[in-house]
Amino acid sequence: MYKKLRTLNTIDESGAVLIVRLANAEVAERVAEAAIAGGFRAIEITLSIPGAVDVIRQLSAKHGLNGVAVGAGTVLDEHSAYECIRAGADFLVSPQLNPAMIRTANRYQVPTISGAYTPTELVNSAEAGADILKLFPTEAGGIPYAKSVLAPLAHLPIMPAGGVTVENVSEWFAAGVAGVAVGSAVTKAWQPDGDFSRVTEAAREFLSAVAEARQ
């Protein structure tokens, strides 16, 4: 199977992408490892983390052959896109429509998750060649907004990023989303006492809720 299709299948089958956006590379890597142990197969390391590219390179080298897709997030330009691809990123994520990023990714057959909010932005992102459309930001409109947008655009693979929890994930899928992205609900589970096994537990709980919601 082509690598691009394999990555998209991984994201589709798991139904969830974990957004790792933390203060430093060491913590980000520990959280990613704990989440992988908890079952996550699609991990986004955001470029807002100092040393993020090295984290992507290390995680990709270690887990790439084990069915884990390691992606780069907050990719804002063509240069960053190419740097991440060179480091082994399996997919690229942006908070906004960036045709140059999408064009670079398509050149090297790497999937993209492009940020968009309005119907116009969502359709423009699809026309630009994005593989998945990240509904962002979602906290303001939430599930009702996603449902309204998907009514006429049900054919688009829309993935909300933000505001998705164990408690409401079933409502998101009922609204018609293709998958969900989650961040601090899992990635910051270790913070109360520094126990990273809490991240593994939170990952398992979230993925279980996703699986149940998709039945």
C-alpha positions as semicolon CSV with decimal commas, in nm:
position;residue;x (nm);y (nm);z (nm)
1;M;0,000;0,000;0,000
2;Y;0,119;0,351;-0,075
3;K;0,252;0,527;0,235
4;K;0,005;0,814;0,202
5;L;-0,290;0,576;0,192
6;R;-0,146;0,380;0,482
7;T;-0,125;0,696;0,694
8;L;-0,479;0,804;0,604
9;N;-0,603;0,453;0,686
10;T;-0,430;0,471;1,024
11;I;-0,602;0,800;1,105
12;D;-0,937;0,676;0,976
13;E;-0,925;0,344;1,159
14;S;-0,827;0,499;1,492
15;G;-1,072;0,787;1,456
16;A;-0,856;1,019;1,664
17;V;-0,543;1,230;1,644
18;L;-0,360;1,334;1,959
19;I;-0,233;1,693;1,957
20;V;0,084;1,722;2,166
21;R;0,143;2,090;2,242
22;L;0,358;2,121;2,554
23;A;0,632;2,340;2,700
24;N;0,939;2,141;2,596
25;A;1,060;1,854;2,384
26;E;1,143;1,616;2,669
27;V;0,793;1,631;2,816
28;A;0,636;1,613;2,470
29;E;0,825;1,295;2,391
30;R;0,734;1,134;2,724
31;V;0,368;1,221;2,675
32;A;0,372;1,087;2,319
33;E;0,529;0,760;2,435
34;A;0,271;0,724;2,712
35;A;-0,014;0,795;2,470
36;I;0,120;0,540;2,220
37;A;0,130;0,287;2,502
38;G;-0,235;0,374;2,561
39;G;-0,327;0,295;2,201
40;F;-0,294;0,618;2,005
41;R;-0,177;0,557;1,649
42;A;-0,181;0,915;1,518
43;I;0,030;1,166;1,710
44;E;0,070;1,533;1,613
45;I;0,378;1,710;1,751
46;T;0,327;2,085;1,715
47;L;0,609;2,306;1,593
48;S;0,535;2,546;1,878
49;I;0,744;2,308;2,092
50;P;1,116;2,400;2,091
51;G;1,299;2,109;1,927
52;A;0,976;1,966;1,782
53;V;1,141;1,847;1,461
54;D;1,385;1,632;1,658
55;V;1,096;1,480;1,853
56;I;0,920;1,398;1,526
57;R;1,240;1,242;1,390
58;Q;1,292;1,026;1,701
59;L;0,932;0,910;1,735
60;S;0,901;0,837;1,365
61;A;1,221;0,632;1,362
62;K;1,112;0,436;1,669
63;H;0,744;0,375;1,594
64;G;0,705;0,419;1,219
65;L;0,729;0,048;1,146
66;N;0,481;-0,033;1,422
67;G;0,179;0,132;1,263
68;V;0,209;0,468;1,438
69;A;0,174;0,783;1,228
70;V;0,376;1,072;1,367
71;G;0,278;1,409;1,227
72;A;0,379;1,773;1,255
73;G;0,137;2,040;1,370
74;T;0,126;2,419;1,339
75;V;0,297;2,397;1,001
76;L;0,265;2,751;0,871
77;D;0,479;2,759;0,558
78;E;0,643;2,562;0,281
79;H;0,987;2,561;0,445
80;S;0,854;2,411;0,768
81;A;0,657;2,154;0,569
82;Y;0,964;2,032;0,384
83;E;1,175;2,026;0,703
84;C;0,917;1,810;0,879
85;I;0,882;1,575;0,582
86;R;1,261;1,533;0,578
87;A;1,246;1,448;0,950
88;G;0,997;1,168;0,880
89;A;0,661;1,333;0,948
90;D;0,379;1,111;0,824
91;F;0,127;1,395;0,800
92;L;0,118;1,774;0,830
93;V;-0,135;1,988;1,017
94;S;-0,199;2,361;0,988
95;P;-0,437;2,588;1,182
96;Q;-0,536;2,764;0,858
97;L;-0,553;2,715;0,484
98;N;-0,197;2,728;0,353
99;P;-0,185;2,630;-0,016
100;A;0,198;2,628;-0,017
101;M;0,208;2,374;0,266
102;I;-0,050;2,155;0,097
103;R;0,129;2,178;-0,236
104;T;0,460;2,075;-0,076
105;A;0,298;1,785;0,107
106;N;0,124;1,663;-0,208
107;R;0,453;1,684;-0,397
108;Y;0,599;1,430;-0,153
109;Q;0,272;1,239;-0,103
110;V;0,228;1,328;0,263
111;P;-0,129;1,372;0,392
112;T;-0,246;1,712;0,516
113;I;-0,498;1,818;0,778
114;S;-0,582;2,179;0,696
115;G;-0,743;2,417;0,942
116;A;-1,068;2,588;0,840
117;Y;-1,382;2,721;1,008
118;T;-1,634;2,875;0,773
119;P;-1,804;2,686;0,489
120;T;-1,600;2,894;0,243
121;E;-1,271;2,805;0,413
122;L;-1,365;2,437;0,432
123;V;-1,451;2,416;0,062
124;N;-1,145;2,621;-0,037
125;S;-0,923;2,385;0,167
126;A;-1,074;2,084;-0,006
127;E;-1,021;2,246;-0,345
128;A;-0,660;2,322;-0,252
129;G;-0,599;1,950;-0,203
130;A;-0,620;1,899;0,175
131;D;-0,693;1,539;0,271
132;I;-0,870;1,615;0,601
133;L;-1,028;1,943;0,712
134;K;-0,958;2,046;1,070
135;L;-1,254;2,239;1,207
136;F;-1,075;2,504;1,413
137;P;-1,136;2,671;1,647
138;T;-1,433;2,470;1,773
139;E;-1,489;2,587;2,130
140;A;-1,714;2,878;2,025
141;G;-1,952;2,698;1,790
142;G;-1,908;2,348;1,927
143;I;-2,119;2,052;1,822
144;P;-2,419;2,260;1,701
145;Y;-2,194;2,451;1,461
146;A;-2,032;2,132;1,332
147;K;-2,375;1,982;1,270
148;S;-2,487;2,295;1,082
149;V;-2,176;2,298;0,863
150;L;-2,194;1,928;0,789
151;A;-2,558;1,944;0,681
152;P;-2,464;2,076;0,333
153;L;-2,103;1,953;0,341
154;A;-2,144;1,597;0,464
155;H;-1,912;1,472;0,190
156;L;-1,613;1,654;0,343
157;P;-1,386;1,470;0,593
158;I;-1,413;1,717;0,882
159;M;-1,222;1,670;1,208
160;P;-1,287;1,904;1,504
161;A;-0,985;2,014;1,706
162;G;-1,068;2,141;2,053
163;G;-1,357;2,084;2,289
164;V;-1,372;1,707;2,233
165;T;-1,398;1,504;2,554
166;V;-1,479;1,150;2,664
167;E;-1,820;1,277;2,768
168;N;-1,918;1,440;2,436
169;V;-1,724;1,247;2,172
170;S;-2,032;1,044;2,079
171;E;-2,219;1,368;2,003
172;W;-1,940;1,480;1,769
173;F;-1,959;1,159;1,569
174;A;-2,338;1,175;1,568
175;A;-2,299;1,522;1,412
176;G;-2,114;1,359;1,122
177;V;-1,745;1,427;1,180
178;A;-1,494;1,190;1,021
179;G;-1,265;1,184;1,324
180;V;-1,164;1,394;1,622
181;A;-0,850;1,562;1,752
182;V;-0,785;1,584;2,125
183;G;-0,516;1,757;2,324
184;S;-0,491;1,855;2,689
185;A;-0,757;1,612;2,812
186;V;-0,497;1,342;2,743
187;T;-0,162;1,520;2,718
188;K;-0,188;1,700;3,051
189;A;-0,323;1,409;3,252
190;W;0,020;1,369;3,416
191;Q;0,036;1,719;3,562
192;P;-0,135;1,673;3,902
193;D;0,141;1,447;4,034
194;G;0,393;1,395;3,751
195;D;0,274;1,039;3,687
196;F;0,289;0,981;3,310
197;S;0,098;0,655;3,341
198;R;-0,205;0,879;3,380
199;V;-0,157;0,980;3,016
200;T;-0,169;0,614;2,915
201;E;-0,489;0,567;3,115
202;A;-0,646;0,881;2,969
203;A;-0,552;0,766;2,618
204;R;-0,716;0,428;2,669
205;E;-1,030;0,588;2,810
206;F;-1,058;0,837;2,525
207;L;-0,998;0,580;2,251
208;S;-1,252;0,347;2,411
209;A;-1,507;0,628;2,400
210;V;-1,423;0,691;2,032
211;A;-1,464;0,323;1,946
212;E;-1,798;0,306;2,126
213;A;-1,918;0,627;1,957
214;R;-1,841;0,486;1,611
215;Q;-2,027;0,157;1,654
